[in-house]
Amino acid sequence: MNKLILFLALASLITSCKKDKSSDNNPPGNVVYVNTASGSVWSYHEINTSGGTSQESEYTVTSTPRDTTIEGKSFHIYAYSYGGFQYLNKTNTDYYQFDSIPGLSNSIVRLYLKGNAKAGTTWDQNISIPVPNFPANVPVKISNKIVDIGSRTVNGTLYNNVIHVQTTLSSSLIPVDKLKSDINAYYAENYGLIESSVLVDLDYMGFTEKVDVKINLTSASLK
């Protein structure tokens, strides 16, 4: 169960920032929320207090010159400085991420952003995950909502056409009060993810797990 929650927390896969007042909550139009230019680099600052003690780290994401096909979609490949890869796809105005589950054989293609939808738009995704030492697959519902669209300042930089997506997790096998989640991600035109916060708290049948991670974009060199 620990691995399940850790994966989901990362799926939607932060630091304090200023929310600007300007927000029209309308679809931004012909705006792209992913950059696939080879050599583009994003630098992030992470604060992880999941274990009760705050741990801070820095890492980069670099766009590679490579693509791969997954479930009939072409995904661009990005490399993490600490190892491993990220896979992103844009199909019309929808954005997908291929998420691998640490320690498990399962992976999913997740719709993480609708780029031409109004504030208030929602979409769900239902998955079933096998968990070691658990008697049955765990059904998980990933619920997403566009909270607002506007400008946002992160680490002193003002970004426009920012879409705020809020995600919550639920399972028919876990009582609502035993699995609490609040996941927020902010995507800016051309930059993609500029900020995120993940809070997941599980306490059920002897399984306990808390994930509390915040990330924010500190700088970017886009090609």
VMD Tcl script that draws the C-alpha trace (Angstrom):
set ca {
  {0.00 0.00 0.00}
  {2.92 2.34 0.74}
  {4.15 2.03 -2.84}
  {0.65 2.66 -4.16}
  {0.30 5.95 -2.33}
  {3.82 7.09 -3.14}
  {3.14 6.51 -6.82}
  {-0.16 8.31 -6.80}
  {1.34 11.21 -4.91}
  {4.02 11.59 -7.56}
  {1.38 11.16 -10.32}
  {0.13 14.27 -11.29}
  {2.78 13.80 -10.64}
  {5.97 24.31 -5.05}
  {7.38 26.54 -2.32}
  {5.44 29.65 -1.36}
  {4.44 31.84 -4.23}
  {2.19 34.78 -4.98}
  {-1.17 34.24 -6.66}
  {-1.93 37.21 -8.88}
  {-5.43 38.61 -8.86}
  {-5.85 38.67 -12.63}
  {-7.82 35.62 -13.70}
  {-10.56 35.41 -16.32}
  {-11.13 31.64 -15.95}
  {-11.66 31.32 -19.69}
  {-9.83 28.86 -21.96}
  {-6.51 30.44 -23.00}
  {-7.01 29.62 -26.67}
  {-4.15 28.47 -28.87}
  {-1.63 28.05 -26.05}
  {0.85 25.18 -25.69}
  {1.74 23.82 -22.24}
  {4.67 21.62 -23.15}
  {8.11 22.32 -24.63}
  {9.75 19.52 -26.59}
  {12.79 21.40 -27.90}
  {15.89 19.31 -27.34}
  {18.23 20.86 -24.78}
  {15.60 22.82 -22.88}
  {16.27 22.62 -19.13}
  {14.00 23.23 -16.13}
  {15.43 23.66 -12.61}
  {13.22 22.79 -9.63}
  {13.42 23.18 -5.86}
  {11.74 20.49 -3.77}
  {10.70 20.51 -0.12}
  {9.78 17.09 1.25}
  {8.30 16.92 4.76}
  {6.71 13.49 4.38}
  {8.82 12.08 7.21}
  {8.13 14.98 9.56}
  {11.50 16.63 8.95}
  {11.84 19.05 6.07}
  {14.31 17.95 3.41}
  {15.20 20.27 0.54}
  {16.77 19.37 -2.78}
  {17.38 20.70 -6.28}
  {17.05 18.85 -9.55}
  {16.74 19.50 -13.27}
  {14.62 18.13 -16.10}
  {16.20 18.15 -19.57}
  {14.40 17.65 -22.86}
  {16.12 14.94 -24.88}
  {16.03 14.58 -28.69}
  {14.08 11.35 -28.34}
  {10.45 10.23 -28.56}
  {8.81 6.89 -27.95}
  {5.42 5.36 -28.74}
  {3.23 4.19 -25.86}
  {-0.33 2.91 -26.34}
  {-0.41 4.39 -29.82}
  {0.68 7.86 -28.69}
  {4.02 9.57 -29.30}
  {5.63 10.64 -26.04}
  {8.56 13.03 -25.78}
  {11.30 11.93 -23.38}
  {12.78 14.13 -20.64}
  {15.67 13.16 -18.37}
  {15.80 13.79 -14.61}
  {19.16 14.84 -13.18}
  {18.81 12.25 -10.39}
  {18.13 9.45 -12.90}
  {15.10 8.20 -14.76}
  {12.85 9.74 -17.37}
  {9.58 11.60 -17.83}
  {7.26 10.93 -20.78}
  {4.83 13.61 -22.01}
  {2.38 13.69 -24.90}
  {0.18 16.39 -26.42}
  {-2.86 15.21 -28.38}
  {-4.81 18.18 -29.73}
  {-5.34 20.23 -26.54}
  {-5.05 17.31 -24.10}
  {-1.83 16.48 -22.27}
  {-0.81 13.02 -21.11}
  {1.95 11.66 -18.90}
  {3.16 8.07 -18.80}
  {3.59 7.18 -15.15}
  {5.53 4.18 -13.92}
  {4.71 2.75 -10.51}
  {7.87 2.29 -8.41}
  {8.34 -1.31 -7.35}
  {5.42 -2.55 -9.45}
  {5.03 -3.71 -13.03}
  {2.10 -1.40 -13.71}
  {2.26 1.87 -15.62}
  {-0.53 4.13 -16.83}
  {-1.10 6.85 -19.38}
  {-2.63 9.68 -17.37}
  {-4.54 12.70 -18.71}
  {-3.09 15.42 -16.49}
  {-4.22 18.61 -18.26}
  {-6.91 19.89 -20.60}
  {-5.41 22.92 -22.29}
  {-8.55 24.44 -23.80}
  {-11.14 23.97 -21.07}
  {-12.91 26.47 -18.83}
  {-12.44 26.75 -15.09}
  {-14.68 24.24 -13.40}
  {-14.03 21.51 -16.00}
  {-13.59 18.08 -14.41}
  {-12.41 14.67 -15.59}
  {-11.84 11.34 -13.86}
  {-9.68 8.32 -14.47}
  {-10.23 4.90 -12.90}
  {-7.33 2.49 -12.49}
  {-6.78 -0.81 -10.73}
  {-3.43 -1.47 -9.11}
  {-2.05 -4.77 -7.77}
  {-0.25 -4.20 -4.46}
  {2.12 -6.77 -2.88}
  {0.74 -8.44 0.26}
  {-2.72 -7.00 -0.37}
  {-5.53 -9.52 -1.05}
  {-6.98 -7.80 -4.12}
  {-6.24 -5.16 -6.72}
  {-6.87 -1.69 -5.37}
  {-9.31 0.39 -7.46}
  {-8.31 4.05 -7.46}
  {-10.24 7.00 -8.85}
  {-8.18 10.02 -9.89}
  {-10.44 13.09 -9.94}
  {-9.21 16.29 -11.61}
  {-10.63 19.80 -11.75}
  {-9.48 23.04 -13.37}
  {-9.77 25.48 -10.47}
  {-8.83 28.67 -12.28}
  {-6.89 30.18 -15.17}
  {-4.82 33.36 -14.90}
  {-1.38 34.68 -14.00}
  {0.86 33.46 -11.19}
  {4.19 34.54 -9.77}
  {6.59 31.77 -8.75}
  {10.08 32.46 -7.43}
  {9.82 36.08 -8.58}
  {8.80 35.27 -12.16}
  {5.36 36.18 -13.51}
  {3.74 33.53 -15.71}
  {0.63 34.07 -17.82}
  {-2.12 31.70 -18.96}
  {-1.50 29.49 -15.93}
  {-3.92 26.60 -15.43}
  {-4.45 25.38 -11.87}
  {-5.42 21.70 -11.70}
  {-6.54 20.16 -8.42}
  {-6.46 16.37 -8.05}
  {-7.92 14.11 -5.40}
  {-7.66 10.34 -4.90}
  {-10.29 7.90 -3.69}
  {-10.87 4.16 -3.56}
  {-13.96 2.04 -3.03}
  {-11.86 -0.19 -0.76}
  {-10.76 2.64 1.53}
  {-13.13 4.79 3.64}
  {-13.12 8.47 2.72}
  {-11.84 9.54 6.14}
  {-8.93 7.09 5.91}
  {-7.51 8.42 2.66}
  {-7.13 12.17 2.40}
  {-5.52 13.92 -0.54}
  {-4.99 17.41 -1.88}
  {-2.82 17.63 -4.99}
  {-2.37 20.91 -6.86}
  {-0.41 21.61 -10.03}
  {0.11 24.82 -11.99}
  {0.99 24.75 -15.68}
  {2.23 27.81 -17.59}
  {2.31 28.52 -21.30}
  {5.39 26.97 -22.94}
  {6.94 26.08 -19.55}
  {4.65 23.30 -18.39}
  {4.78 22.61 -14.65}
  {5.86 25.66 -12.63}
  {4.56 24.64 -9.21}
  {2.99 21.70 -7.44}
  {2.01 20.53 -3.98}
  {1.15 16.98 -2.98}
  {-0.50 16.03 0.29}
  {-1.69 12.44 0.74}
  {-2.52 10.92 4.13}
  {-3.43 7.23 4.48}
  {-4.32 5.46 7.74}
  {-6.21 2.23 7.15}
  {-5.96 -1.38 8.34}
  {-2.50 -0.89 9.74}
  {-1.21 0.84 6.62}
  {-0.05 4.38 7.31}
  {1.59 6.74 4.88}
  {1.92 10.49 4.62}
  {3.28 12.29 1.58}
  {3.89 16.02 1.78}
  {5.95 17.36 -1.12}
  {6.17 20.84 -2.61}
  {8.01 21.79 -5.81}
  {8.54 25.07 -7.61}
  {10.33 26.10 -10.77}
  {13.39 28.20 -9.96}
  {14.64 28.81 -13.49}
  {14.33 27.53 -17.03}
  {16.44 27.69 -20.18}
  {14.08 26.94 -23.06}
  {15.15 26.46 -26.65}
}
mol new
graphics top color blue
foreach p $ca { graphics top sphere $p radius 0.5 }
foreach p [lrange $ca 0 end-1] q [lrange $ca 1 end] { graphics top cylinder $p $q radius 0.2 }
display resetview
